[in-house]
Amino acid sequence: MPVPNVDALIDERVEAIAQYHRETGIQRAELDLSGGVDSAVMAGLLVLALGPDAVTLVYSSINSGSETQNRARSLAHAVGARLVVHDLTTTYEAMIADMRKNLIVAGFDDTEIAQRIANDNTILGSIRSCLRAPLGRGYLRMTGNGIRHGTGNECEDRWLRFYQKGGDGEVDSNPIAMLSKGEVFQLARGLGNRLNAQ
């Protein structure tokens, strides 16, 4: 759906975030960056609402390619916020190996476990999401505490249920949850124009 006035929507979302922080008395924020448009939009909104020094961006890699990390780095540089990069690949792989070993010891069949994992990619995806959540929260606490913001949009979280409780759902607020993916893309373009003009 076309957004009639993208600048007005940006202003409204920025003010909503700023007001939430004022009302809670909490000045800092943390955001997990994925290298995608939703987290890019949220990073831009947070920087406009709070200033770049109050925002900690966290990119956690689990067998990720360099492309998403490069996009996350470029975005952090563009908005002027600090980016923490943490590679969780070794931790994740060791944990999955230990989980499978523990299941075998408990009497489960490893062939059946492997087949379930092969047939349903949400099994390991869910674990990856849940592993990233305490990392973002931990970096937030270590950098002075604050509010952990989410990046879910209406299409993914409400309709597709592309959402993991205890993972990407482990946030304090989700300021773009009511926006469709198309509206998020329009916001991204508007934010890019606004931030480039500053």
N, C-alpha and C positions, 0 to 999 in steps of 0.2 A: 504494500500500500504506500503510495507516495506521501511523504511527510510535507505538509503545506509550507511549514516554516522551520527549516532545520536549525537555524540559529536560535529560534525561540525554544526548541526542544533541548538544544545544548544548554542554554541558559537555565532552563527549568531543572534539568538533571544536575547541573553543577551546583545550583542553589540548594537542591534537595540533599545532596551529599554534604555540602558545607553546613547546612542547618543540622543535619544528623550529628555531625561532629561537634558543633557548638552545643547542642542539647545534651550530649553525653559528656561534654567537657574533655573529650579525647582528641588530641591534635594529630596523631600519626595514623597511617594506614599501610596495609600490606596487600599486595595483589600478586597472584600467581600468573606469570606470563606464559602463554603457550606458543606464541609466534603467530596466532590467528587474529582475526578481526575483532572478536568479542573482547579479548583481553587488551588489544590495542586501543579500542574505544574506551574501555574502563580506565586504562592508564592515562589517556588524555583527559578524561573527565576528572579524575582524581588530582592530577597536576593543576588543572584550572581551579579546582575547588580548594585545594590545600597548599599548593606550591610544591615544587619538586623535592625540596629537602624533607618534607613530611611524609614522603611516599617511598616505601621499600618494595621493589619489584623482584620477584623470585622466579627464576627459570630452572626447573628441575628436569634433568634428562634421564630417560630410561630407554636405552637403545634408540635414541633419537638421531636423526640425521643432522648434518650441520646447517641445513637450510632453515629449520625452525629456530635454531639457536641464533643464527645470523639475523633473522627477522626480529627476534626478541632484543638482540643487542642494538640493532638499528633503531628500533622503537624507543628503547630506553635513552639512547643518545639524543633522539629527536625531541623527546619531552624533557630531557635534562634530569631525569631521576636515576638514582643508583640502582644497578642491577646485580643481584647475587645469582651466580650460576653454580648449580650443584649437580654433579653426575651421580645418580642413584643406581646405575646399571649393575655394578658389582654387588651392592646391597640387595637389590631386587633378585638377581639371579641366584645368589646364595640363599635367600629366603625361600624362593620357589623350590629349590633343590631340597632344602631342609623340610619344607611342608610335604613334598612327595615322599621323602624318606620316612617321615613320621607317620604318614597315612599307611605306608606299607607295613611298618612295625605294628600299627594298630589293627592290621588284618585286611586292609583294602587292597584291591587288585590294581597294580600300577598300569596295566594295559587299559583297563577301563577308565582310569583317571586320565591317561594320555588321550584316549578317544573323546572323553568329555571336553577336554581342553581344545582339541582339534575341531570339534563340532560347534563350540560356542566361544567365540573370541571375547565375549564379555566377561568370562571368568577371570582371565589374566588382566584384562582392561580394568576391571573393578579393583583388583588388588593394586595395580599401578596407581589408580586414582586415590585409593585409601592410603597408600604409602607416601604420596606427595603431601597430603593434608597436614600431618604433624610437622613436616619440614617447614611449610609456609608459616604455620603458627609459631614454631620455634624461632625462626628468624625474626618474626614480628616481636616476640618477647625479648629477644636478645638486642634488638635495636631500639628499645624504649617502649614497647607495647603499643597498642592501638587497635584499630578496627580492621578486621580482615574482610575484604570485599570480594564478592563473587563475580563471575563473568557469564552466567547463564542467561540465555534469551528465551522468549516465550516458545518459539518453535521447538527448540531442543529440549527444554525442561518440562514444558507443559504438554506438548503434543507428541513428541517423539520419545519422551521420557529418557532422554540422553542425560542422565543425572545419576550421581552416585551419593547416596546418603553416607556420611562419614568420609567422603572423598571430596569431590568438587562442591558438594552441598554443605561442607563443614565451613561455613562462612557466617559472618555477623550480619551482612546486608548484601542485597543483590540489586543494585540500582538500575539494571537494564532488563530485569526479568519480564517486564510488561511489553517489551519491544520485539517485533518479529525480526527474523534474520535480515529481511530486506530493509527494515527501518534501521537496523544496526549498520548496514553498509552505507546508508545515506548519512547517518551520524558520523561514520568514519570519514567520509569525504568532507563533510562540514568541519569536523575537528581538524583535519589536515590543513584545510584552507585557513582556519583561524590560527592554529599554532604556527604555521609558516609565516603568517603576517606579523607575528609578535617579535 
